[in-house]
């Protein structure tokens, strides 16, 4: 079961799926590792922006790295991007959402 693999309660997974809660950055990293995908997979596309010349310079440098170093760099970059997106955003409050009448 996914919840036990991520060491969270089963209803937590359900709350992530329904948008009641947002997973923490650590939970996003666990999800990415579990499914073998990038952390960016779990972020809305409108939050992910293409970069400019700095990205091109980074790519040129990355091409010269050993594959193990490149893998580490990719994970670090994904973590930093996800962290920057998460900063300043609330994770939601426990309990049910108020229903507007």
C-alpha positions as CSV (number, residue, x, y, z in Angstrom):
1,X,0.0,0.0,0.0
2,X,1.3,3.4,-0.9
3,X,0.5,4.9,2.5
4,X,2.7,2.4,4.3
5,X,5.5,2.8,1.8
6,X,5.5,6.6,2.5
7,X,4.9,6.1,6.2
8,X,1.7,8.2,6.2
9,X,-1.9,7.4,7.2
10,X,-4.1,6.0,4.4
11,X,-6.5,8.9,4.8
12,X,-3.6,11.3,4.1
13,X,-3.2,9.9,0.6
14,X,-7.0,10.4,0.1
15,X,-6.7,14.0,1.3
16,X,-3.9,14.6,-1.1
17,X,-5.9,13.2,-4.0
18,X,-9.0,15.3,-3.2
19,X,-7.0,18.5,-2.5
20,X,-8.0,18.7,1.2
21,X,-4.3,18.6,2.1
22,X,-1.1,19.4,0.2
23,X,1.8,17.0,0.7
24,X,4.9,18.5,2.3
25,X,8.0,18.8,0.2
26,X,9.4,15.7,1.9
27,X,6.3,13.8,1.0
28,X,6.6,15.0,-2.7
29,X,10.1,13.7,-2.7
30,X,9.0,10.3,-1.3
31,X,6.2,10.1,-3.9
32,X,8.7,10.8,-6.7
33,X,11.1,8.2,-5.5
34,X,8.3,5.6,-5.0
35,X,7.0,6.2,-8.5
36,X,10.5,6.7,-10.1
37,X,9.6,10.1,-11.5
38,X,10.7,13.7,-11.1
39,X,9.3,15.7,-8.2
40,X,8.1,18.2,-10.8
41,X,5.6,15.6,-12.0
42,X,3.5,16.4,-8.9
43,X,3.5,20.2,-9.4
44,X,0.9,22.0,-11.6
45,X,2.3,22.8,-15.1
46,X,1.6,26.5,-14.6
47,X,4.0,26.6,-11.6
48,X,6.9,25.3,-13.7
49,X,8.6,27.9,-15.8
50,X,11.2,27.6,-18.5
51,X,14.4,29.4,-17.6
52,X,16.6,31.6,-19.7
53,X,20.3,31.8,-20.4
54,X,21.2,30.6,-16.9
55,X,19.6,27.2,-17.7
56,X,21.5,27.0,-21.0
57,X,24.8,27.6,-19.1
58,X,23.9,25.0,-16.5
59,X,23.1,22.5,-19.2
60,X,26.4,23.1,-21.0
61,X,28.2,22.5,-17.7
62,X,26.1,19.5,-16.8
63,X,27.1,17.7,-20.0
64,X,30.6,17.5,-18.7
65,X,29.7,15.8,-15.5
66,X,30.0,12.1,-14.6
67,X,26.6,10.4,-14.8
68,X,26.4,9.9,-11.0
69,X,27.2,13.6,-10.5
70,X,24.6,14.5,-13.1
71,X,21.9,12.4,-11.3
72,X,22.7,14.1,-8.0
73,X,22.6,17.5,-9.7
74,X,19.2,16.7,-11.2
75,X,17.7,15.7,-7.8
76,X,19.1,18.8,-6.1
77,X,17.7,21.0,-8.8
78,X,14.3,19.4,-8.6
79,X,14.3,19.8,-4.8
80,X,15.3,23.5,-5.0
81,X,12.6,24.2,-7.6
82,X,9.9,22.4,-5.6
83,X,11.0,24.2,-2.4
84,X,10.8,27.6,-4.1
85,X,7.3,26.8,-5.3
86,X,6.2,25.7,-1.9
87,X,7.7,28.6,0.0
88,X,5.0,30.9,1.4
89,X,2.1,28.6,0.7
90,X,0.0,27.1,3.4
91,X,-0.4,23.4,3.5
92,X,-4.1,23.5,4.4
93,X,-5.6,23.0,7.8
94,X,-6.6,19.7,9.4
95,X,-10.3,18.9,9.3
96,X,-13.0,19.4,6.7
97,X,-13.2,22.4,4.4
98,X,-15.9,24.9,5.2
99,X,-18.9,24.6,2.8
100,X,-20.0,27.9,1.4
101,X,-23.7,28.5,1.5
